[in-house]
Amino acid sequence: MESINRTQFLKDHANSIRAIVGSFSHGADAALIEALPKLEIISCFGVGVDKIDLGKCKENGIPVTNTPDVLTDDVADLTIGLILALLRRICECDRYVRSGNWKNGDYKLTTKFSGKTVGIIGLGRIGTAVAKRAEAFNCPISYYSRTEKRLSKYKYYPSVVELASNSHVLVVACPLTPETRHIVNRKVLNALGPKGVVINIGRGPHVDESELVSALLEGRIGGAGLDVFEDEPNVPEELFGLENVVLLPHVGSATVETRTGMADLVLANLEAHFQGKSLLTPVV
């Protein structure tokens, strides 16, 4: 919606809007919340709430809900798919066959996934689901989080640099907060090294994108599998010609089954609120 239309829409309907449905790309900042005096609830179509000013919502007594659990399997499945596509060069092999180059000889050797050490930044629902799937490939699992998970059987590292130093595959699966913005920076990428790869299925700003591009172009890391970017839908053009990069258009939860489940949960939270019942998945 063009800004002039959005401005006029809010001006015309500000006193009748009681709910907002947010997404990974559209949320509610302090200005929007202040512009809607009748706003009662924000129901997010997704698990991340980084586009919502949670502090303003708490201040104004506006509950926020999201859609956890229903998307966990799809995002974790896609993470493993990204790893396999990257290490086994599946996308590049597909292009090799389509271009007719197979007639000139077999595609070069790639890298196996089974047995590789997988380091996960954020051992929440999605991080744990990724770990379980990677275990099926006999991968040792380690992780970093704000605090050690005492009940976890996986190895804990107190810093992302240490985690990266001891990982072949580094998976970003934590929420986006001011503290986790650019949690994967130059130091982390250098620690990962020329044989390590980074997989980002969290949010684009988790990774310092300019540093990632430099590390890839200079061969300081082995590759990247990215479902998210800092300035979506804009993607650094330097990545387009690299065969050790797999790029996806933020489709972690994009299956018919999961998006339907997410929509149902958004509506269920709205119905619960307006019927005076307890919210199903409150964030604040």
Secondary structure as GFF3:
##gff-version 3
##sequence-region A 1 284
A	DSSP	alpha_helix	3	13	.	.	.	ID=ss1
A	DSSP	beta_strand	19	22	.	.	.	ID=ss2
A	DSSP	alpha_helix	30	35	.	.	.	ID=ss3
A	DSSP	beta_strand	41	44	.	.	.	ID=ss4
A	DSSP	alpha_helix	54	60	.	.	.	ID=ss5
A	DSSP	beta_strand	64	65	.	.	.	ID=ss6
A	DSSP	alpha_helix	72	87	.	.	.	ID=ss7
A	DSSP	alpha_helix	90	98	.	.	.	ID=ss8
A	DSSP	three_ten_helix	101	104	.	.	.	ID=ss9
A	DSSP	beta_strand	118	121	.	.	.	ID=ss10
A	DSSP	alpha_helix	125	135	.	.	.	ID=ss11
A	DSSP	beta_strand	141	144	.	.	.	ID=ss12
A	DSSP	beta_strand	155	156	.	.	.	ID=ss13
A	DSSP	alpha_helix	160	165	.	.	.	ID=ss14
A	DSSP	beta_strand	169	172	.	.	.	ID=ss15
A	DSSP	alpha_helix	186	192	.	.	.	ID=ss16
A	DSSP	beta_strand	197	200	.	.	.	ID=ss17
A	DSSP	three_ten_helix	204	206	.	.	.	ID=ss18
A	DSSP	alpha_helix	209	217	.	.	.	ID=ss19
A	DSSP	beta_strand	223	226	.	.	.	ID=ss20
A	DSSP	three_ten_helix	237	239	.	.	.	ID=ss21
A	DSSP	beta_strand	245	247	.	.	.	ID=ss22
A	DSSP	alpha_helix	256	274	.	.	.	ID=ss23
###
